[in-house]
Structures are given as structure tokens and as C-alpha cells.
Amino acid sequence: MWQQAWQAGNRQNLLQRLNNKPEHWDLIVAGGGITGAGIAREAARRGLKTLLLERQDFAWGTSSRSSKMVHGGLRYIAAGDVKTTMHSVQERERLMSEAPGLVDQMAYMMAHYQGKFPGPFVFNTLLRIYDFFAGRRYRQFHQKSAVEYLSPQINEDQLIGGTQFADAVTDDSRLVIRVLREAQKDGAEVINYVAVKCLKKDGDKVVGAVLQDTLSGDSFEVSADAVVNATGAWADELRSEVSAEKNIRPARGSHIVVPYWRLPVAQSYTAIHPDDQRPIFIFPWEGRTVVGTTDLDNNGIDNSEASMTRDELEYLLKVARFQFPKAELQESDIISSWAGVRPLVSSGALNPSKEKRDHSVWDDNGLVSVSGGKLTTFRLIALDVLNASKKYLKNWKNGEFSSQIFTHAAPLHNGFDTLPRYLQKRLSGHYGMDVDALLECAHSGELEVIPGARAIWAELRWAAANEAVVHLDDLLLRRTRLGLLVEQGGLIYEDKIRAICAEELGWTEQQWAEEKARYQAIWQKHYSVPA
């Protein structure tokens, strides 16, 4: 049953099935980020026999390392790309409506300074269009005194006021997991740490793939009507087997995380960097404050994680100190960092910030590749990919299908409705159909919130037992976010985490020692403060 598909040990069962009983699939999806998850979700609901593969962990790449924002993209209006903004705003409203507690409205503030762009008139003109697409008014201008009251540490030099508007915030990797669970419910098979090693062809036609279990090295073949390449920033790699085109421009975006008490912001602030006039967000997330993002060419890409550089660190600290000088933020305040690589579709723009954020789809005789686009519009991207794939799909069914992404979580019962309302909302949003089962698996004391995070201890137990966790970084960096939110990558709670992994994953003391060493090496290199 799909409910148990990711339980500890079941990964091996699916691998044996793929290896020993070769099946024909309607669609193979390579890539377990938000784009691949959305495609699998839409394909499965249409009755297509769908297999999704991720060579690392789900959301390992860009989709766990975004800016956590589900937004319409105000700057696209300014650039004349009104269509992208309209679709993004409408999808933002859909996600807030369907997944409260996972995708939630967040207030944004643009402070206006004398003689600085953008002024209140220009900015509010853009917001009129933004609010029109949303079908409701979010924008509101605040005088200087009100802005200073809302944020006492803000830079007051030549401040004339601020415009407040709205977008949304999410936990991006939890969004991926919840979409994948919807795909599983409708029949998709979903597996991590399995790569598409190469494509199978009949002449020029792509007819399947050779897969490789990246843990054991074992390889096996599967056949399919079509293969979708949803590997994002890595899309040129698989597509190189059928096309000489190079379209992807990997761009790195880095962030730093600091304690909320060091930089308390009740909403997201759009700060204009004093060096290059780029907008940077300073926003609350999961009980901490995040500053980001940079936007730099990543100079190629390989199968390893991205890292923030020393220059990026100093760049982000500078804008935080400029916008909130009274906070006197220091490098020693930083809890963690993260860097993600955006899959921009290259147009030859001078720098990555000038590239368009819309997605592109390429059809290469049975391999349909997609890259670019926004987290917010993953459903629309999925529909475009399926539209390009349908001519290959023998079992394609025309007809009307629901546009609802998520099955609504049922109200909590079994006494769990006594939990604080904010926690009920958060758990229902993050876990959807699984929320009751999660709460029922909790041991004594595990309904308590983990200090320094917003998660409860039961979430670690649930994820370890039921969410395809293979490595410690899967658990601490993606299923939960302790690695980003808590000192030492969460290992200040080593005893509790080790006990949960022993009970739910069967890890011995030796396995724990190996996983801990692996995790610490990853965290120090990619998620700490660069030396």
C-alpha cells in the first residue's frame, strides 16, 4: 500500500521488483525536486504508470535550498513579463488556500528612502497589478513613524516610509515530500538514491533507461513510453545523450541564518544592497531570521553540494548591517548557511539576475526535458511537460482532471485536538494525510517542540520510520530542518536523535558513528560559516 511505501526497508523491495520483474512504465521521471514531484503527481492522477527516480535524496538540490518563498515576482512586472507574474500570483493564492500551515501568507515591507529607487509611487503602481491578479488588496503604505515602530532597528537615515504587501513562505523540502506523497497515493512509484545512468534507445527513439542504485552500484534496465528529464540545474547532463545544445546557466544563491533575537523581524524586509542595488530579503523563517539571496554564476555544476563563499558571506552581512545598523550583526551570530543552484535558462544576459525565470521544455524524440521556472508554478510546469509528452504515451487519457494539488488533511482526533492551534495547523500543513499517523507514533514527551526549531520530536521519529531516510543528512537537513535551525547542525541533541535512529532505522553504534561523521563533514563544508 502507498501508505507504507517509504517505510524503512521498503526501498530494497522496490529495487528488487525493478530488477527481477522488469515492467513497462508509461513515464519515467528523472529528478526528485519540486518539478519532478509535480510531474509525477499530475501524471499519476491521470492514471499513467509513473516511476520517479532521484539519484541523491528527494529535494537534495535546488528544492531544499531555495529562499523558501512562494511569490509572484514583482520584478517580472517591471521587466514586462506580466504573464509569469499573473500565473505565479494565482498559484500562490491556490497553495495558500490548499496547504495552510505549509504555505502561509507573509507580510513584506519595502522601506523607502529619500531619493532612492523605488519610490512609493512607482512601487505602489506595481503592487496595484500584483493585487489585481490576486483578487484582493494586500498593499498598504506606512508613514516613517509606523515603519520605525514596526522595526525599531531599521536604518532611519532619510527614511520616508514603507510599503507593506504580501507573498507567501514555505518549507520547500516539506513541500516536495507532500507533493510526492500525493503522487504515491495515486499510484506513482517514487525512489531515492537511484540514478538514470543512461538512456535506452531504439534507433533515435528513447524507449527507457538504464538505472543505477547509487548506494550499491547495481544497474538494471527499465522501459517506458517516455522519459522526463526534470533534473533542473543538471538537465544538460542527461540531455547531452540526445542533443548537443547547452541551455542551462547554473546560478548560485546563498543565505545565512541567525537567531531571531539578534535580528528580530516580524515580516520580510526587501533591503536594497548598497553595493549593487540588488534587492535582498531579510525574513523570519521557522523561528529564525534568514538573510539572502546572492545571485552569481556557479561556474559549472557537478554531483556535489553547493557552498557559500567568503565573499557572499560578507556581502550578506553588509546588507543586514546596512538595513538594520542597530542590530550590529556579527559573523559569530550565524547559526548556519545554505547555498542552492538555480537552473536558469540562458539567454546570454550579462549577469544571472537579468535572466528570465520562466521555464523551458525541450522534446528530443522520447526524452522531454524541462528546466528553469519557479517553485511557485510547479503545477503549471508539470502540465506543460505532460502536454509535450502525451504524443509518446500510449495510455494517455484526454479529459478533465482536478486541479487541486493536495488532499486536505482531516481534523485531528484521538485527543490531538488539544495541541495548540498553531501547532495543529503547522503539522497538518507539513504532513497532510499522514498527520494522524505521525502523532500516533509519538513516544512520551515527543509532542513537545524542539528548542530552537518549530518541529516536534515526533516529526523526527515519523520521518526516520516512514519517509525514505537513508542518511542522517536526509533526516536533519531535508525531512526536518534541524541542521539549519539548531546549533552544530542539530547535534546538540545527539543522544535523542541517535536513539530515534536506532529504534526506527535499526542503526548500530557503528552505523551511527559513520553517519555522524558523514553528516558533520557535509555540514561543515556546505552549511556552516565558510573559513
Steps between C-alpha positions, in 0.01 A plus 500: 500500500615852427476596868795268578697564178781686676520299819850392601595195291248552219752670271674166450169332415435749219856460369460123487173539315660732244794264456330159505169578334563757231183700443400741230428851624299768331730768639838507673578826677865574580528755780347511847475875552181704486481485118532122484261461793240716328531302176464167682199632688320615183596188301380261770165674540446442127549126549847486343732234637771729634847437645690791659872465572739728688873424497552677833227562756165660426533881484878459537577766241334835443171399661633488856720806459273767355407825672190322641272749327186430301471832325364661189815684399448873507812560297355302209236771459770765489679292234179476296439131572144547619391146406752335736390729783131433440547121502727516804262713706206274415698186594615669823139561597413137414782361715412720798140381473582129457790462743468737797773426749740411216451799269402805703456867431793715606505878515776680311628852553684719254653796685519820293787747532529856374624501140539121485329262257232374519293786638152448650314604183684264263490212747130535573424514128662154462310374803166605347562246223622243752186535713277497192633155404446379857142628505553681829686799638808431711693826450512772763727803536639579846642835610853517641384485861302180436796333327728588791242362743473174304880466485690709758841385368443618140727752329326834561734718292279681245219247555170638369272200555437146383260297289368175639372226269468121511645184354541156660763293677548122514733218598609404150618145568181418696302633204682250275432211739132583525462520120681165466262346752207614284667336200544177696135506606402503132731210414842646419811313612757734651856408601809691610869424448434349157645676195417492132844377390421530129210486258377191313434563132342321207668676213459869582195444721541501879326187634616482862805531718781315670473567873766479768452460872749760623535321836591154371614579146258243353358583156183387324289596201142626484287582198253787461296686242680821597769627736473841664821678592404718799849527644499880508848648504635161385264471200771544234679193639229246408389691191854484359424141393248626243591864438815712471318808632611655830223712648548506875678780684549384860474796737580477871288661767629499859339578835598536865291412807525696826308488830175690490590693815811637327305630203129503589279556196127433510477506120727475199698813417619571147836667552681666209867404521721812517762352265299387198139609571376139494196423718583264789242344731534502879216287630373280784501126437438212742578717803826638357595793274635435151699739280524426126546454221806552286481445123827388340608274219595165652766431234378155408334231705579148614343239725602673823336758722545873451663712770492865591829684447671739736416793269131408505504482879645850528256627233200374701631630832554841340140536383366383838714756681401770250124437535508432877809684634387496863506118505878505441486151354825304527638195323497318833119532506457271197346159578524355149506579130374338184567539130279380219550495123221643289444346155479816291440458127774703337421783264846656509413767756796682652436361851267234645271757664397615152400154376130423472355263762250328272540130420583334169408155366700309236370193315771267369323195356380340822711697747310805621723738697390793714695762689466850633183628658397576854413297806161673501392379156598133524146384416491703176848378406381141551203554270725643226732198528214252478358686202836460324521131600149384412574416136731222626261364764286209379280518810446875493142589587340823392248648739447733789708437810495676833740792536516454877854408602447379856257271674381703796619379839217379721444675834715352776336250733602250770556786742752676276254785454619622841836601346543877455316620190814634332664158539196316364507725194873454448490120532195468275668717237834322513364144506153513346346153484772361729448733794292267718737207445793725589343605829404143586864387463621755757668367812468664839609864489532507121211742445721773647658759272876460451676804651641718223264361234128483427491122454394252769703190589236271348583643156849352518361161599238507224749605232757238604240222487280608209670749265774309316785623721830341396757735652509732801509805275170386343345519847659819634534714187190410296228302683546732796710819498691456825826520306419856396325624813689355795861547604755241385265383229258367762755271665463679832214247525716205394378257768132538408564487126724193533235318706229571239725380215586182691135420569352590160788436259677225693832686499768341715753706694746453212244612242416805711870589525539471122187704428596765755847538346351521150243758609752716685725508193206607279380760749843654558570529128162613369284634785730674747688831480767483227856528630 
